[in-house]
């Protein structure tokens, strides 16, 4: 399904603001701490007023810090009488709406700024202390109202959607859209009314140019907003390009698999030496290869299209085409899950595994254990070894003498690569079979990876078809 542009824009905005919010809450808490330290320098008779006016912005910054961190929200929910606050905070995610931390921070910083300018400004600050306070107020104001104008809810599609783990709640109301555009000039005007007039001797001692710069910096909210919109648009275009490239590559992979597989099957069917078992083996191999391609295109596999995937991905695809009851009987040695094979070795392993495992299950095996590994017996030659051990009824001793069976065809093909196919019966009562397929690896010796050891066992795929 094609991903709509607005869905990408909204999801990108949501995730970007999550990260930005987690960072800027630290900045705003530092600004509040600065305001408290400066406030302690005021006249003792004004300290009660200072406490009351700084209290809302302090509570808002702490609550916003908690809001940005799900783990802290969980702790908040466990406190008595605060479960409704937690539900409110969780319900505002991804929506352009009024929330408690935003009200406390936005309104609180405007109230706190009147301590330094305006009709209720307190006295007793030196010009240097006042400059520090004005900068802290400006930085806090810019940060908190940046979250307001960049709220992800403004980018939500008209219809409610689910994008990954995110869920939208529709676009904001026209009133909120109007308020969004009014925020930069409106906040700048309020800051100008408090910072530019010489309300106190301390404020008059602050250079007028400094106060003008602080006021104008609020208007840069509009520039940040514009830049953010451009980044979101570029992200949506990038996703569209990547999606198209993935579709083209996926179509090429499926075309290549289908064309080559069908061609091989047609050649086998039209051959004067037609062998039913060989065609069946080719069809089974094609199913596994198609399953690998489809799993990769759906994102079920852990590697992108065109990349070298570990053997565990091939194994998952091979057992995925089996009935669920059979899948539960199959295991692969843990070290093989991380093994990287060359293209030629991978094709042989795909065919060997699919044929030997299926034959063992058809023979009534209750457990089938597969082992794949590199052999370094000869320093100049690297071999690939596949062992399939089952507890079935055993293999006839002359199974390879019948040229029409898929196993004899496989043995003939392995001999072309300097390998062989052998059978032994390890059980005392003639039950069970250990099949060993081995051939000279087509991967150059220096390029052969060393499999990881100590990996935990990985169970066979158990999802229903």
N, C-alpha and C positions, 0 to 999 in steps of 0.2 A: 504494500500500500504506500502510495506517495505521501511524503511528509509535507504538510502545508507550511508555507513560509511563516505565517503568523504564529503557528505552534512553536517553531524553532525560536522565533524572536522572544516569545513569552518565556519558554523554558530556559533560554540563555540568560534573560534578564533575572529570572528567579534565582538561578544558581549563582550568577555573578553578584547579585545583591546579598545573598547569604554570606558569601565570602567577604564582601566589602563590609557588611554589617558586623561580622565577628571581629574585623580589624579595627573599625572606627569606634567601636564601643570602648576599647582601651584608650583611644585618643580622647574621647569625650570624658571618660573618668579622670584622665590626667588633667584635663582642663578644669573640671570641678574641684579636684584637689588643689590646683593652683589658686582658684578663686577663694577657697577656704583659707589657704595660707595668707593670701593678701588681706582677706577680711579680718584676720586677727590683728592687723595693724591699725584698724580704725579706732575711733574714739570709743572708750569703754561703754559710754552711755548708748551707743548705737549698736552694740553687739547683739542685743535681743532682736532688733530689726533685721540685722544681717542673718541671724540664724533662721528666722522665719522665711526670708526671701530666698535663701539658698536651699532650703529644705525640699521644695518641689523638684528642682532640677537635679538634686542629688538622688532623690528617690527614683526619678525617671531614668537617670543614667544607670543606676544599679539594676532596675527592672529591665531595661533594654539589653544590658549585658546578659542577663539571665535568658531573655527571649531569644537571643542569638545562639544559644547553646542548648540543644535538646537534653543533654544529660542534666544540666541545672534545672531545666523545666520539670524533669521527672522528680527531682528533689523538692521543688516548689509544690508540686501536686500532693506530695506526702504530708505537707504541713497543714494543720487544722485551719479550716475556713478559707484556704487559698486554692481549692480545687476549681472554683468558678473562675478565678483569675487565670489559672493555667488553661482552662478550656477556652477563655476569650483570646489568649495569646496564640494558642494553636489554631484557632479558627480564622485568624487574620492573615495567615501565610498565603502569599500569592494573590492577595486581594487588595485593591485600592480602597481602603476604608479607614475610619478613625479608630486608632487603638490607644490603649492606656499609656504605654511607654512614650508614644509619639506626642500625646497631649501633655504629659508631664515634662518631657524634654523641651518641646517647642515652646509651650507656655511658660515653663519654668525658667528657661534661659532669658526670655524677654523680661520676666519679673526680676531675675537676678541682675540684669543689665541696668536696671534703674538704681541699683546701689552706687553706680559709678557715674551716671548721667541721668538727668531728668529731674522732676520736681522733688523726688524722694531721695536724691543722692546723699550719701553720708560723707562726712569729712574726716580728715586725719590722715589721708594717703599722701605720700610723696609723689611727685610726677613720675618717677621711675616705677614705683609700685602700681600706679594707675595705668601706665602703659602696659605693664605685664597683664593686669586684669583685663584691659580692653582687648588685648590680643587673644587672651584665653576665651573671652566672650565671643569674639568674632570667629575664632576657629571652631568653637562648639556650635555656634549658630549655623555656620556654613556646613558643617558635617551633618547636623541633624536635619536641616532642610534639604540637603542633597538626597538623603534617604526618602524625603517626601516627594520630590519631583521625579525621582528615578524608581518609584515604587513599581514592582513588577505587575501589579494589578492593572496599571495603565496600558500594558501591552497585551492583555489577555484577549483571545479571540472572542467573537460574538457568541459562539456556541461553546458550551462547557465541554472540555476535552480532558483526556488522560494521556499524559506524555511521560512514558516511563513510570516513575513513582509519583509524579506530580499530577495534581488535579486543579483545573481552573474553575473559577466561579463566575465567568462572564465579565464583560467590560464594566468600568465604573460609570457612575451617573454623570449626566452633563454638568451638574453643579461641581462635582469633584474635578472634572476636566478643566472647568473655568478656574477653580481655585489653584490648580496646578500651574497654570500660566500666570496667575497673579502672585505666586509665592516670591520669585526673585525680586521684582520691583517693590512689592509690598513690604517684604522684610527689610530691604535696603532703605526704604523710606522710614520705617520705625527706628532702625539703627541710626539713621542720620538725625532724627529728632532727638535722640539721646546723646549722641556723641559730638555733634557739630556745635551746638550752642555751648557757651561757657557757663554751665550750671553752677560749678563750684570753682574756687581758686585753683584747686589741684587740676581740674579738667582744663582750665584756661592755660595752665602751664604746659600742657601737652601740645606739641607743635600741631598747628591746624592741618598741615599737609599729611601728618601721620593719621589724623582722624579721618580725613577725606579718603586716604588709601584704604583704611579699614572699611569704610562704608562702601566704596566702589568694589571691594573684593567680594561683597555679597552678590553683586550682579554677575560675577563669574559663574554662578550656579547655572545660568543659561548656557554658557559655553560648555560646561561639563555635561549638561543635558544633551546638547547638540552632539558632542563627541561620543557620548554613550549610544545615542541613536545610530550614529554612523557605524560604530563597532557592531551593534546588533544587526544592522543591515548587511554588513560584510560577513558576519557569521552565518546568516541565513543563506547568502549566496554561496558561501563555502560548502555548507551542508548540501545544498542543491547540486553543486558540481560534484561533490564526493558521492552523493547518491547516484547520480547519472553514471559516473565512472564505475561504481560498484555494479550497477545493473549491466553495463556493457561487458565488464569482466565476467560477471556471473553468467551472462548469456553465452559468452565465448567458451567458458569452462563447460557448460552443459552441452553446447553444440559439439565441442571436441570429444567429450565423453560419449555422447550419443552416436556421433558419426563413426568414431573408431570402433566402438563396441558393436554397433549394428553391422558395420562392414566386416568385422571378424566373424560374426555369427553367420552372415550371408555366405561368406567364403567357405565356412565349414559346412553349411547346408548344401551348397552347390558342388562341393568337392566329390570326386568319384569315390573317395575313400571316406564317405560320410560315416561319422560315429556319433550316435545319439548321446553318449555320456560326455563327449567332448563339447557338444553344443550346450548341454545342461551346465557344464562347468563354466563355459563362457558366459552364459546368462547369469549365473550366480555371481561371478566376478563383476559383471556389469552392474548388478544390483548394489553390490558393496561400493563400487566406485561412484555410482549415482548418489547413494546415501551419504558418502563423504562430502560430495559437492554440495548437496542440499543442506547438510548440517552446517557447513561453512557459510553458505549464503544466508542462512537463517540466524547465524550468530550462535548456534549451539556449540560449535567447535571453538576452541580457545585460540585459534590462529586465523589470520585473514586469508582471503583468496590469494593464491600464488605463492604463499610462504611455505617453507618446509615445516610440516607439522610432525609432532612426535608420533611414535607408533601407537600410543594409547588412543589417538583419534581414529586411526584405522581400525583398531580393535572394537571401539564403540560402534563404528559403522557396520562392521562385520556381524556383530551380535544383534544389532538393531533390526536386521531383516529376518531374524529368527522368531518363532513364536515365543511368547513371554515365558512359558514353562521351560523351554530350552535355554533361554538366556540365563536363567538363574543357575543353570548347571555349569556354566562356563567361567573360567578364570584365566587371567594372564599374569605371568610373574611380575611383581612390582617394578623391578628394574627396567623391564621392557617398555613401560608406559612413557618413559622419557627418552627412549631411544630414537635417534634421527637416522633415517635410511635414505640412501640415494634413490633416484627415480626408478632405476632398473630393479634394484633390490626390493623397493617398496611394491612394485607391481608383482614380483614373484611371491613376496610374503602375503600380499592380498589374496592371490589365487590359492596358495598353499593352505593358509589358515581357513579360508571359506570352504574349501573342499574337504580338508581333513576333519575339521570340527563338525561339519554337517554329516559326513559319513559316520563319524563316531556316534553322534546323536541318533541317527537313523538305525544304527546297530543296537540301540537300547541302552547306551551309556547313561549312567546317572550323574557322573562327574567327569568333566573334561578339563584337564589342566594343560594350558599352552605356555611354552617357554620360547622366547626369541632372544638371541644373543649373538654377538660377534665371537668368532673363534680365532685365536692368535697362535695356533700350534706351529705354524711356519712363519717366521719373521718376514718373509718376502711375500706372503699371501695371506690375505684376510678372508675368512669365510663367514657366511651367515648360516646360523643353525636354527632350525625350528623343530621343537619337540612337542608332540601332542600325545598326552597320556590319558587314557580313558579306562573305565571299568566295565566296558561292554563285553559282548560274548566272544571277542577275539576275531582275528583276521585269518582267512584261509592262507595256507602257505604258498599257494600258486596264484595269488591275486595279481601279481605283476606279470604273470605269464599270459594273461588274457589281454591281447592288444586293444580290445574294444573298451576297456574300463578307463574311467577318467584318471585313476591312479597310475596306470601304465603310461598314459599320455603325459602325465605330470613327471613321472620318472624320466621319460625320454627327453622332456624339455630341460629338466635339471641337469642331465648329462651334457647338454650343450653348453652349460655354464661350469663344467668341471665338477659337478655335484652328483648326488645320488639320493635315492629314496629307499629306506630300509624299514623293516617291521620286526619287532620282537614281542614275545608274550611273557611279561614279567610274572604273571600269576602262576601259582602252583597247579591250579585246576584248569589251566588253559584259557582262563578268562582274562579280559583286559588286553590292551594293545598299547605299545609305545612306538610311535611313528617318528622317524628322524629324517628330516629333509635338510640337506646341506649343500651349499654351492659356493663357488668362488665369487666374492663380492666384486661388483663393478665399481665400487667406490675406492679411489686411491688410498693406500694405507695411511699416509699422513693426515688425510681428511676424515678418517673414521673417528667419530666421537666416542668418548668413554662414557658408558651409561652410568647414571647416578646410582649410588647404593644407599640402602637404608630407607628408601621410600616406603611409605605405608601402603599396604595392599589396596588396590582400587577395584571395587566390585564391578561386575558387568552391568551394562546399562539395563535398567529395569522399567523403562517407560513403555506404556502400551503404544502399539502402532496406531 
